[in-house]
């Protein structure tokens, strides 16, 4: 049941000079002006006593769970109300047909300062102005969003990520969160968010990012109400650049890996991939990081045959332990047969060249491996293995838009009577 808050008896009295400065151009004082009898030609009157605002002025006690209510008094009417928070977000509201009342139609942001500019008209048709300020109480709980990856330069396959401190389940709540996550890029690309689960989202373009693009990810969620008792918290923005377009294709049938840079093949080398029982996963993988030395043991992957090896020039592809790395012990099998425990092995020289020519976010695709498909989520970044159509289905905003369009189509098909 809705509850209309009591109107505050406290008035916000502002000097006319202070109030008019941001609202009018070329008016230095509240002179009545000549105007030839036209009330619109006169300077706006001080509407401080003409309206009541449900928020106490310059206080930090306003409950963001309650709507902002503004009413006209003494024969005045409201003509316009414009409310914005400290981040410049406009608070939507509805003005009654008779101009006697304006009420917000969306929740106020928590822990922020609002500026409300109110326009009125008296019985003679003369315009009035009032500016009010108030602050809302901080939220009891904050939904904090960790944006990723860290700012820096990445390959064209790097997805953007958002990890939430609290689980968000309903589509309405997800729409609020997703709408507040802003991605801009130069050049512009078509992209969308996809909800991995209730606490994680990934963003990717329809195709790989352009080479040498500039990308900014920021959150405008701070203070916004997500649900009762949970408001958005502050997040640090992320700024990325992409490097050259680097793509490697490792073919487990021909046992050759070719690396392309901006469409031109720059490296080709014999390889070995996973043997029976340890088949390398098929699909597109995004480079997660590089380690010049890794100790690899059979215990780390639960292999039945024992090994304990020092491995150099290791480029990580999955969290479970798939790498592209130097494998001098298998040089005789490289280009001939698959003998590894799932990694892509090559000569030390080739691995070092590859290691020095790639960065996190670059693409490695395995084909013809006879292994399982690289999962989209959960073991690194397999985001590019999902079709664009299916990816968009994981967006709360895209889903709402599709359902809205379907509802319109159904309405058009209804017989007219």
C-alpha positions in Angstrom: 0.0 0.0 0.0 1.4 3.4 -0.9 2.0 6.0 1.8 1.9 9.7 1.1 4.5 11.4 3.3 3.5 14.4 5.4 4.4 17.7 3.9 7.3 19.2 5.8 6.4 22.4 7.7 10.0 23.6 7.2 10.3 26.0 4.2 13.4 26.5 2.2 13.8 30.2 2.0 16.3 31.3 -0.6 17.3 34.8 -1.5 16.0 35.9 -4.9 19.4 36.7 -6.2 20.8 33.3 -5.2 17.8 31.5 -6.7 17.7 33.3 -10.0 21.4 33.0 -10.8 21.3 29.4 -12.1 17.8 29.6 -13.6 17.7 32.8 -15.6 20.1 34.4 -18.0 20.8 38.1 -17.9 18.9 38.9 -14.7 21.0 40.4 -12.0 18.3 41.2 -9.5 14.6 40.8 -8.9 13.3 44.0 -10.4 9.7 43.9 -11.5 10.5 45.3 -14.9 8.2 47.4 -17.0 6.9 44.6 -19.2 4.0 46.7 -20.5 1.6 44.9 -18.2 2.5 41.5 -19.5 3.1 39.2 -16.5 5.5 37.0 -18.6 7.8 40.0 -19.2 8.4 40.4 -15.4 11.2 38.7 -13.6 10.1 35.5 -11.9 8.8 35.9 -8.4 10.3 34.1 -5.4 8.1 31.0 -5.1 9.6 30.0 -1.8 6.2 30.4 0.0 4.2 29.2 -3.0 5.2 25.5 -2.8 5.8 22.8 -0.2 8.5 20.1 -0.6 8.3 16.9 1.3 12.1 16.9 1.9 13.6 19.0 4.7 16.1 21.4 3.3 19.8 20.9 3.6 19.4 17.8 5.8 20.7 14.2 5.6 17.6 12.6 6.9 15.5 12.2 3.8 14.4 8.6 3.4 15.2 7.5 -0.2 12.5 4.8 0.1 9.8 7.5 0.1 8.8 9.6 -3.0 9.5 13.2 -3.4 6.3 15.2 -3.1 5.9 18.9 -4.2 2.6 20.8 -3.9 1.5 24.3 -4.8 0.0 26.6 -2.2 -2.0 29.8 -2.1 -3.6 29.8 -5.5 -0.3 29.0 -7.3 0.2 26.2 -9.7 3.2 24.1 -10.7 4.3 24.3 -14.3 7.6 22.3 -14.2 9.8 20.4 -11.8 13.3 19.3 -12.6 15.1 17.2 -10.0 18.7 15.9 -10.4 21.2 14.1 -8.1 24.9 14.8 -7.7 25.7 12.6 -10.6 23.4 14.5 -13.0 20.7 11.8 -13.1 17.2 13.1 -13.6 14.6 12.0 -11.1 11.4 11.2 -13.2 8.1 12.4 -11.9 4.5 13.1 -12.7 2.7 16.5 -12.6 -1.0 16.4 -11.9 -3.4 17.8 -14.6 -4.4 20.8 -12.5 -0.8 21.6 -11.6 -1.3 21.3 -7.9 1.1 18.4 -7.3 4.2 16.7 -8.6 5.4 13.4 -7.3 8.5 11.3 -8.2 7.8 8.1 -10.1 11.1 6.3 -9.5 13.1 5.6 -6.3 15.5 8.3 -5.0 19.2 7.5 -5.0 20.6 6.9 -1.5 23.4 8.9 0.0 23.4 11.7 -2.5 22.4 15.4 -2.8 19.5 16.5 -4.9 18.8 19.8 -6.6 15.2 20.6 -7.4 14.2 23.4 -9.7 10.6 24.3 -9.5 8.6 26.6 -11.8 5.2 28.0 -10.8 2.5 30.4 -11.9 0.3 32.6 -9.8 -3.3 33.6 -10.3 -2.2 36.5 -12.6 -0.2 34.3 -14.8 3.2 35.5 -13.6 6.0 33.0 -13.4 7.7 32.0 -10.2 10.9 30.1 -9.4 12.3 28.1 -6.5 15.4 26.0 -6.1 15.6 23.4 -3.2 18.4 21.2 -2.0 18.3 18.1 0.1 20.3 14.9 0.9 19.2 11.4 1.2 20.2 8.9 3.9 23.0 6.4 3.0 21.9 2.9 2.1 21.9 0.2 4.7 23.5 -2.2 2.2 25.6 -1.4 -0.8 25.7 -3.5 -4.0 29.4 -3.1 -4.9 30.4 -3.8 -8.4 34.0 -4.9 -9.3 34.7 -4.0 -12.9 37.3 -5.9 -14.9 39.8 -6.4 -16.2 42.3 -4.0 -14.8 42.9 -0.9 -16.9 45.6 -1.5 -19.6 46.2 -2.9 -23.1 44.6 -6.2 -24.1 44.0 -8.3 -27.2 40.8 -7.9 -29.3 39.1 -10.9 -27.6 39.1 -9.6 -24.1 35.6 -9.6 -22.5 34.6 -7.0 -19.9 33.4 -8.3 -16.6 31.3 -7.1 -13.6 31.2 -9.0 -10.3 28.5 -8.1 -7.8 28.8 -8.2 -4.0 25.2 -9.4 -3.6 23.2 -11.8 -5.7 20.7 -10.2 -8.1 17.9 -12.6 -9.2 14.8 -10.9 -10.6 14.8 -9.5 -14.1 13.7 -6.1 -12.8 16.7 -5.9 -10.5 19.0 -7.1 -13.3 17.6 -4.5 -15.6 18.5 -1.8 -13.1 22.1 -3.1 -12.7 22.6 -3.7 -16.4 21.3 -0.3 -17.4 23.8 1.4 -15.0 26.8 -0.4 -16.5 28.1 1.9 -19.3 30.4 0.8 -22.0 31.8 3.2 -24.6 34.3 2.5 -27.3 36.1 4.3 -30.1 35.4 3.1 -32.7 31.8 2.3 -31.7 30.8 -1.4 -31.8 27.6 -3.4 -31.2 27.8 -5.2 -27.9 25.8 -6.6 -25.0 25.9 -7.9 -21.5 25.3 -11.5 -20.6 24.4 -12.7 -17.1 26.6 -15.6 -16.2 24.8 -16.0 -12.9 23.2 -13.7 -10.2 26.6 -12.2 -9.3 28.6 -12.0 -12.6 28.1 -10.4 -16.0 30.3 -10.4 -19.1 30.2 -7.9 -21.9 31.5 -8.5 -25.5 30.9 -7.1 -28.9 29.2 -9.0 -31.7 32.6 -9.8 -33.2 36.1 -9.2 -31.8 37.0 -5.6 -30.7 38.6 -3.5 -33.4 42.4 -3.3 -33.2 43.7 -0.2 -31.4 40.3 0.6 -30.0 39.7 2.6 -26.8 37.2 1.2 -24.4 35.7 2.7 -21.1 33.6 0.7 -18.7 32.0 2.5 -15.7 29.1 2.1 -13.3 26.4 4.6 -12.7 24.9 2.4 -10.0 26.0 4.4 -7.0 23.0 5.3 -4.8 20.4 3.7 -7.1 17.8 1.4 -5.4 18.1 -2.2 -6.7 15.6 -3.6 -4.2 14.4 -2.8 -0.7 17.4 -2.3 1.5 20.0 -2.6 -1.3 21.4 0.3 -3.2 24.3 0.6 -5.6 27.8 1.4 -4.4 30.7 3.2 -5.9 32.9 1.5 -8.5 36.2 2.3 -10.1 36.0 2.8 -13.9 38.1 0.7 -16.2 39.9 2.1 -19.3 41.3 -0.3 -21.9 43.1 -0.2 -25.2 43.3 -3.0 -27.7 46.5 -3.9 -29.5 47.0 -5.5 -32.8 44.5 -8.2 -33.8 46.4 -11.4 -32.9 44.8 -14.8 -33.6 46.3 -18.2 -33.3 44.7 -21.4 -34.8 46.0 -24.7 -33.5 45.0 -27.7 -35.6 45.2 -31.0 -33.8 44.8 -32.9 -37.0 47.5 -31.3 -39.1 49.5 -30.6 -35.9 50.4 -27.1 -37.0 49.7 -23.8 -35.2 49.5 -20.6 -37.3 49.6 -17.1 -35.8 48.1 -14.1 -37.6 48.7 -10.5 -36.8 46.2 -8.1 -38.4 45.3 -10.8 -40.9 48.9 -11.7 -41.9 50.5 -15.0 -40.9 53.6 -14.2 -38.8 54.4 -17.6 -37.3 53.8 -21.2 -38.2 55.1 -24.1 -36.1 54.6 -27.9 -35.5 52.8 -28.7 -32.3 51.5 -31.6 -30.2 48.2 -31.4 -28.3 46.3 -33.7 -25.9 46.6 -37.4 -26.3 43.7 -39.9 -25.7 42.3 -39.4 -22.2 43.6 -35.8 -22.1 42.2 -34.3 -25.3 42.6 -30.6 -25.6 39.3 -28.7 -25.7 38.0 -27.5 -29.0 37.0 -23.9 -29.4 38.0 -20.3 -29.0 40.0 -19.4 -25.9 41.2 -16.0 -24.7 44.8 -15.7 -23.3 44.5 -15.3 -19.5 48.2 -14.5 -18.7 51.8 -15.4 -19.3 54.3 -17.2 -17.0 57.9 -17.6 -18.1 58.3 -20.6 -15.7 55.7 -23.1 -14.4 56.3 -26.3 -12.6 53.8 -28.8 -14.0 53.0 -32.1 -12.2 50.7 -35.0 -12.8 49.1 -34.3 -9.4 47.9 -30.9 -10.6 45.5 -32.4 -13.1 45.1 -35.9 -11.6 47.0 -37.7 -14.3 47.6 -41.4 -13.8 51.1 -41.4 -15.3 53.6 -39.5 -13.2 55.5 -36.4 -14.4 57.1 -33.4 -12.7 58.5 -31.0 -15.2 59.9 -27.4 -15.3 58.1 -25.6 -18.1 59.2 -22.4 -19.8 57.4 -19.8 -21.9 53.9 -20.8 -20.7 50.9 -18.9 -22.0 47.8 -19.8 -20.0 44.5 -20.5 -21.8 42.3 -22.0 -19.1 42.2 -22.0 -15.3 42.3 -25.8 -15.2 45.8 -25.8 -16.7 45.8 -25.6 -20.5 48.8 -23.7 -21.8 50.8 -23.1 -25.0 54.4 -23.8 -23.8 57.8 -25.0 -24.7 58.1 -28.8 -24.6 61.6 -29.8 -25.6 61.0 -33.4 -24.4 58.4 -34.0 -27.2 60.1 -32.3 -30.2 60.2 -35.6 -32.0 56.4 -35.9 -31.8 55.6 -32.3 -32.7 53.9 -32.2 -36.1 53.6 -36.0 -35.9 51.3 -37.1 -33.1 49.4 -35.8 -30.1 51.2 -36.8 -26.9 50.6 -34.1 -24.3 48.3 -34.0 -21.3 46.1 -31.3 -22.8 48.5 -28.5 -23.4 49.8 -27.3 -26.8 53.5 -28.1 -26.9 56.1 -26.8 -29.2 59.9 -26.2 -29.4 61.4 -23.9 -26.8 62.3 -21.3 -29.5 58.8 -21.3 -31.0 57.2 -21.0 -27.6 59.4 -18.1 -26.6 58.6 -16.3 -29.9 54.9 -16.9 -29.3 55.1 -15.8 -25.6 56.8 -12.5 -26.6 54.3 -11.7 -29.4 51.0 -12.1 -27.5 49.2 -10.5 -24.6 46.2 -11.3 -22.4 43.0 -10.9 -24.5 44.6 -12.4 -27.7 42.8 -15.3 -29.3 43.9 -19.0 -29.5 41.5 -21.4 -31.3 41.8 -25.1 -31.2 40.2 -27.1 -34.0 39.9 -30.9 -34.8 41.0 -32.0 -31.3 38.4 -34.7 -30.6 38.1 -33.2 -27.2 35.1 -31.6 -25.5 34.0 -28.1 -26.4 35.5 -25.2 -24.5 32.8 -24.0 -22.0 31.6 -20.5 -22.4 32.1 -19.7 -18.7 33.8 -21.1 -15.7 37.2 -22.2 -17.1 38.6 -19.0 -18.5 37.0 -16.9 -21.2 35.1 -19.0 -23.7 32.7 -16.2 -24.4 33.3 -16.3 -28.1 32.0 -19.9 -28.5 28.4 -18.7 -28.0 26.5 -17.4 -30.9 25.6 -13.7 -30.9 21.9 -14.5 -30.9 22.2 -16.7 -27.8 24.5 -14.2 -26.1 21.9 -11.5 -26.4 19.4 -13.8 -24.8 21.5 -13.5 -21.6 20.9 -9.8 -21.4 18.1 -8.6 -19.1 17.6 -5.5 -21.2 17.5 -7.4 -24.5 15.1 -9.9 -23.1 12.7 -7.1 -21.9 12.9 -5.4 -25.3 12.1 -8.6 -27.1 9.1 -9.3 -24.9 7.9 -5.8 -25.3 8.1 -6.1 -29.0 6.3 -9.4 -29.0 3.5 -7.9 -26.9 3.1 -5.1 -29.5 3.0 -7.7 -32.3 0.4 -9.7 -30.4 -1.7 -6.6 -29.9 -1.6 -5.8 -33.6 -2.8 -9.3 -34.4 -5.9 -9.0 -32.2 -9.2 -8.7 -34.1 -10.7 -5.2 -34.0 -14.3 -4.9 -32.8 
